[in-house]
């Protein structure tokens, strides 16, 4: 039997961060959160796709941002002063574009 759990994109990303912090694989949660975010960005009334830069900017606005010295990216583990959903700018862009349809 399958049970549905409703999470916001932010909650799903936070859950994925916790799973990955414990050494687990949260790729399915991140993929589901990315698919929901993609649907929210596209206008249902138009068939016009947004550019990659517009898409990444829209996703960045919806994501939690951490600022501080010596933060570590959850994907590449490099040091950064700003993390978006727990990852550096470069990894965030790659992650968001991989989720864009």
ABEGO torsion letter per residue (X at the ends): XBBBBBBBAAAAAAAAAAAAAAGBBAAAAAAAAAAAAAAAABBAABABBBBAAAAAAAAAAABBBBBEBGBBBAAAGBBBABBBGGBBAAAAAAAAAAABX
